[in-house]
């Protein structure tokens, strides 16, 4: 793009030349004509200098206004210093090497919108301590989001991002190896077709009190011997659906054309279709709902159940044990 030609297109020759002279006079003659043209073109919104992006290997101490495009290798846990200051480190990589991007204070929240394997663009950063810092002028833009791996596509020894629904919680377990006690947390996650066991190492308590039917996302999970392993470089996000009812089935009785089910501390009322889905039986018009309840209630009362409902309040899935 020729900034002078753009100004000619916008203002015409006479007006452009007048603006150039005024701009040079404004700087008391200390700027050249070419610089004056670029300044006017920028101020007029018709010219923007290309941002120069460097490779990671070109990062050197003391550089300012650094622009980098790279892939997120992993996102480290939040660090809180004794002073109360917060920091989160993102490890970046390109074909030339790896580098650390340090996010401070409010900027640490940006990490929640970025996933491992995403391609990002950092502009206006500076180098201090050998790593990238965004500071006040720095900006981060996601160029392409990370992909999730289907369970059927998991390969031995690879690291992947996965998502699914918790189908079973096994909890905290410990064992001894070479005289040292090791603790881990395990659960089973489903993608709708396949189930995979997940073992969380290194600070296993970070998963919190996950429950069946929780939605879960795991970054940087290593697939080994048919199991997904989450370590310090793995991030785990848990979202609990609102439309979940769980507890012990205490009573089932017919009330008019609907069924009242006492589960845990709640009572829910279901129509015939949802009642049949809850009981796991096919509809038979020759058999009344009351007969079905009499035949099935003793086999389900006392069981633990998890009921998930859709946005319309209809039963979507029932798990009983």
C-alpha positions as CSV (number, residue, x, y, z in Angstrom):
1,X,0.0,0.0,0.0
2,X,1.3,3.4,-1.0
3,X,0.3,6.0,1.7
4,X,0.9,9.0,-0.6
5,X,-1.4,7.5,-3.3
6,X,-4.1,6.7,-0.6
7,X,-4.0,10.4,0.5
8,X,-4.3,11.6,-3.2
9,X,-7.3,9.3,-3.6
10,X,-8.8,10.8,-0.4
11,X,-8.0,14.5,-0.6
12,X,-6.6,15.2,-4.0
13,X,-3.2,16.6,-4.8
14,X,-3.5,20.2,-3.6
15,X,-5.0,19.3,-0.3
16,X,-2.6,16.5,0.3
17,X,0.5,18.7,-0.4
18,X,-1.0,21.3,2.0
19,X,-1.4,18.7,4.8
20,X,2.2,17.5,4.2
21,X,3.6,21.0,4.6
22,X,1.6,21.7,7.7
23,X,2.6,18.4,9.3
24,X,6.4,19.1,8.6
25,X,5.9,22.6,10.1
26,X,4.2,21.0,13.1
27,X,7.4,19.1,13.9
28,X,9.5,22.2,13.2
29,X,11.1,20.5,10.1
30,X,12.4,17.6,12.1
31,X,10.5,14.9,10.2
32,X,11.0,14.0,6.6
33,X,8.4,14.2,3.9
34,X,8.0,10.4,3.9
35,X,7.4,10.3,7.6
36,X,4.9,13.2,7.4
37,X,3.0,11.3,4.7
38,X,2.8,8.1,6.8
39,X,1.7,10.1,9.9
40,X,-1.1,11.8,7.9
41,X,-2.2,8.6,6.3
42,X,-2.4,6.9,9.7
43,X,-4.3,9.7,11.2
44,X,-6.7,9.6,8.3
45,X,-7.2,5.8,8.7
46,X,-6.0,4.9,5.2
47,X,-2.6,3.4,6.2
48,X,-1.5,0.8,8.7
49,X,2.0,-0.4,9.0
50,X,2.3,-4.2,8.9
51,X,3.0,-5.8,12.2
52,X,6.3,-7.6,12.2
53,X,6.1,-11.0,13.8
54,X,9.2,-12.8,15.1
55,X,9.9,-16.4,15.8
56,X,10.4,-17.7,19.3
57,X,14.1,-18.2,18.7
58,X,14.4,-14.4,18.0
59,X,13.2,-13.4,21.4
60,X,15.9,-11.5,23.3
61,X,16.0,-9.7,26.6
62,X,15.0,-6.1,26.5
63,X,12.9,-6.2,23.4
64,X,9.7,-4.1,23.3
65,X,6.6,-4.1,21.1
66,X,7.1,-7.8,20.3
67,X,4.7,-9.6,18.1
68,X,4.5,-13.4,18.1
69,X,2.3,-16.1,16.7
70,X,2.6,-19.5,18.4
71,X,0.8,-22.6,19.5
72,X,-0.1,-23.1,23.2
73,X,1.8,-26.1,24.5
74,X,0.4,-26.0,28.0
75,X,-1.0,-23.7,30.6
76,X,0.5,-23.9,34.1
77,X,-1.5,-23.6,37.4
78,X,-2.1,-20.2,38.9
79,X,0.7,-19.0,41.1
80,X,0.0,-16.7,44.1
81,X,3.1,-15.0,45.6
82,X,3.4,-14.2,49.3
83,X,2.7,-10.5,48.3
84,X,-0.7,-11.7,47.0
85,X,0.3,-11.0,43.4
86,X,-1.0,-13.6,40.9
87,X,0.7,-15.0,37.9
88,X,-0.1,-17.7,35.3
89,X,2.5,-19.0,32.8
90,X,1.5,-20.1,29.3
91,X,4.1,-22.2,27.5
92,X,4.2,-21.4,23.8
93,X,5.9,-23.2,20.9
94,X,6.6,-22.8,17.3
95,X,8.9,-24.5,14.8
96,X,11.9,-22.8,16.3
97,X,11.5,-23.5,20.0
98,X,9.5,-22.7,23.2
99,X,8.9,-19.6,25.3
100,X,7.0,-18.6,28.4
101,X,4.2,-16.0,28.3
102,X,3.6,-14.6,31.8
103,X,0.2,-13.2,32.6
104,X,-0.2,-11.0,35.7
105,X,-3.1,-10.1,38.0
106,X,-6.3,-9.5,36.0
107,X,-4.7,-10.8,32.8
108,X,-4.5,-14.3,34.4
109,X,-8.2,-14.7,33.6
110,X,-7.4,-14.7,29.9
111,X,-6.1,-18.2,30.4
112,X,-9.6,-19.5,30.9
113,X,-10.5,-18.7,27.3
114,X,-7.4,-20.3,25.9
115,X,-6.8,-24.0,25.6
116,X,-3.7,-26.2,24.9
117,X,-3.1,-26.6,21.2
118,X,-4.8,-23.3,20.3
119,X,-2.9,-21.0,18.0
120,X,-2.7,-17.4,19.4
121,X,-1.3,-14.1,18.5
122,X,0.5,-11.8,20.9
123,X,1.1,-8.2,20.0
124,X,2.7,-5.3,21.9
125,X,4.5,-7.5,24.4
126,X,7.9,-6.9,26.0
127,X,10.7,-9.3,27.1
128,X,11.8,-9.3,30.7
129,X,13.5,-12.1,32.6
130,X,13.7,-14.0,29.3
131,X,10.0,-14.4,28.9
132,X,7.1,-12.5,27.2
133,X,4.9,-10.1,29.2
134,X,1.8,-8.4,27.9
135,X,1.9,-5.4,30.2
136,X,-0.6,-2.5,29.5
137,X,-0.2,-2.5,25.7
138,X,0.0,-6.2,25.0
139,X,-2.9,-8.0,23.4
140,X,-3.8,-11.7,22.9
141,X,-5.9,-12.9,20.1
142,X,-7.0,-16.5,19.5
143,X,-6.3,-17.4,15.8
144,X,-7.6,-21.0,15.9
145,X,-9.2,-22.9,18.8
146,X,-7.9,-26.3,20.0
147,X,-9.7,-29.4,18.8
148,X,-11.1,-32.1,21.0
149,X,-10.2,-35.8,20.4
150,X,-13.0,-38.3,20.1
151,X,-12.5,-41.3,22.4
152,X,-12.4,-43.6,19.4
153,X,-9.4,-41.5,18.0
154,X,-7.3,-41.7,21.2
155,X,-3.8,-43.2,20.4
156,X,-1.4,-44.8,22.9
157,X,1.1,-42.3,24.3
158,X,-0.5,-39.2,22.8
159,X,-1.6,-36.1,24.6
160,X,-5.1,-34.8,23.8
161,X,-7.9,-32.5,24.9
162,X,-11.1,-34.4,25.7
163,X,-14.6,-33.7,26.9
164,X,-17.5,-35.8,28.1
165,X,-19.9,-36.6,30.9
166,X,-18.8,-38.2,34.2
167,X,-20.5,-41.6,34.3
168,X,-18.9,-43.0,37.5
169,X,-16.8,-41.6,40.4
170,X,-14.3,-43.9,42.0
171,X,-12.8,-41.3,44.3
172,X,-9.4,-40.9,46.0
173,X,-7.1,-43.9,46.3
174,X,-3.5,-44.4,47.5
175,X,-0.7,-46.9,47.1
176,X,2.9,-47.3,48.0
177,X,5.8,-47.4,45.4
178,X,9.4,-47.7,46.4
179,X,8.5,-46.8,50.0
180,X,6.6,-43.6,49.0
181,X,2.9,-43.1,49.3
182,X,1.2,-41.9,46.1
183,X,-2.4,-40.6,45.9
184,X,-4.6,-40.3,42.9
185,X,-8.3,-39.5,42.1
186,X,-10.1,-41.6,39.5
187,X,-13.4,-41.4,37.7
188,X,-14.9,-42.7,34.4
189,X,-16.0,-40.3,31.6
190,X,-18.2,-41.0,28.7
191,X,-18.5,-39.3,25.3
192,X,-21.9,-40.9,24.6
193,X,-20.5,-44.0,22.9
194,X,-17.4,-45.0,24.8
195,X,-16.2,-44.8,28.4
196,X,-12.6,-44.1,29.5
197,X,-11.1,-44.1,33.0
198,X,-9.4,-40.9,34.1
199,X,-6.6,-40.8,36.7
200,X,-5.7,-37.4,38.2
201,X,-2.1,-37.3,39.5
202,X,-0.4,-34.4,41.3
203,X,-2.7,-32.5,43.5
204,X,-5.7,-34.8,42.8
205,X,-7.9,-32.7,45.1
206,X,-8.1,-30.0,42.4
207,X,-11.0,-31.9,40.8
208,X,-13.2,-31.0,43.7
209,X,-16.4,-32.9,44.5
210,X,-17.2,-34.1,41.0
211,X,-20.4,-36.1,40.6
212,X,-22.0,-38.3,38.0
213,X,-23.5,-36.4,35.0
214,X,-21.1,-33.5,35.5
215,X,-19.7,-32.2,32.2
216,X,-15.9,-32.2,32.2
217,X,-13.1,-30.9,29.9
218,X,-9.5,-32.1,30.4
219,X,-6.6,-30.5,28.6
220,X,-3.3,-32.3,28.0
221,X,-4.5,-35.7,29.1
222,X,-2.1,-38.5,28.2
223,X,-3.6,-41.8,26.9
224,X,-1.7,-44.8,28.3
225,X,-2.8,-48.4,28.6
226,X,-6.4,-47.5,27.8
227,X,-6.6,-44.8,30.6
228,X,-6.4,-41.0,30.4
229,X,-3.8,-39.6,32.8
230,X,-4.0,-35.9,34.0
231,X,-0.8,-34.5,35.6
232,X,0.5,-31.0,36.5
233,X,0.3,-29.8,32.9
234,X,-3.3,-30.9,32.6
235,X,-6.2,-28.5,33.3
236,X,-9.6,-29.8,34.4
237,X,-12.9,-27.9,34.0
238,X,-16.1,-29.2,35.6
239,X,-19.6,-27.9,34.9
240,X,-22.6,-29.2,36.8
241,X,-25.8,-29.4,34.8
242,X,-28.7,-27.6,36.6
243,X,-31.3,-30.2,35.5
244,X,-30.0,-33.1,37.6
245,X,-31.8,-34.9,40.3
246,X,-30.0,-37.6,42.3
247,X,-30.6,-39.6,45.5
248,X,-32.1,-42.8,46.9
249,X,-35.5,-43.8,45.4
250,X,-37.8,-43.9,48.5
251,X,-41.3,-44.3,47.1
252,X,-43.2,-44.5,43.8
253,X,-47.0,-44.0,43.6
254,X,-49.6,-43.2,41.0
255,X,-51.4,-39.9,41.4
256,X,-54.2,-39.6,38.8
257,X,-52.5,-39.8,35.4
258,X,-49.1,-39.0,36.7
259,X,-46.5,-40.8,38.8
260,X,-45.0,-39.2,42.0
261,X,-41.5,-40.4,42.7
262,X,-39.7,-39.6,46.0
263,X,-36.0,-39.4,45.4
264,X,-33.6,-38.1,48.0
265,X,-35.3,-35.1,49.6
266,X,-37.3,-34.3,46.5
267,X,-40.6,-35.4,45.0
268,X,-41.0,-35.3,41.2
269,X,-44.1,-35.8,39.1
270,X,-43.8,-37.6,35.7
271,X,-46.2,-38.2,32.9
272,X,-46.6,-41.7,31.5
273,X,-43.9,-41.4,28.9
274,X,-41.3,-40.2,31.3
275,X,-42.4,-42.7,33.9
276,X,-41.8,-45.5,31.5
277,X,-38.4,-44.0,30.6
278,X,-37.5,-43.8,34.3
279,X,-38.5,-47.5,34.8
280,X,-36.7,-48.5,31.6
281,X,-39.7,-50.3,30.1
282,X,-41.3,-50.1,26.7
283,X,-44.9,-48.8,26.4
284,X,-47.6,-51.4,26.0
285,X,-51.1,-50.0,25.5
286,X,-52.6,-53.3,26.8
287,X,-50.9,-52.9,30.2
288,X,-52.0,-50.0,32.5
289,X,-49.5,-47.7,34.2
290,X,-50.7,-48.8,37.6
291,X,-49.9,-52.5,36.7
292,X,-46.5,-51.5,35.5
293,X,-45.8,-49.6,38.7
294,X,-46.8,-52.6,40.8
295,X,-44.6,-54.9,38.9
296,X,-41.5,-52.6,38.9
297,X,-41.6,-50.5,42.1
298,X,-40.0,-53.1,44.4
299,X,-37.1,-53.6,42.0
300,X,-36.2,-49.9,42.0
301,X,-37.0,-48.6,45.5
302,X,-33.9,-48.4,47.6
303,X,-31.6,-47.8,44.6
304,X,-29.5,-44.7,44.0
305,X,-30.6,-42.8,40.9
306,X,-29.4,-39.9,38.8
307,X,-31.9,-38.3,36.6
308,X,-31.0,-35.7,33.9
309,X,-33.6,-33.5,32.3
310,X,-33.5,-31.5,29.2
311,X,-34.4,-27.8,29.0
312,X,-38.1,-28.6,28.6
313,X,-38.0,-30.6,31.9
314,X,-38.4,-34.0,30.2
315,X,-36.3,-37.0,31.3
316,X,-33.2,-37.3,29.1
317,X,-31.3,-40.1,30.9
318,X,-31.6,-42.2,34.1
319,X,-28.8,-44.1,35.8
320,X,-29.6,-46.5,38.6
321,X,-27.5,-48.5,40.9
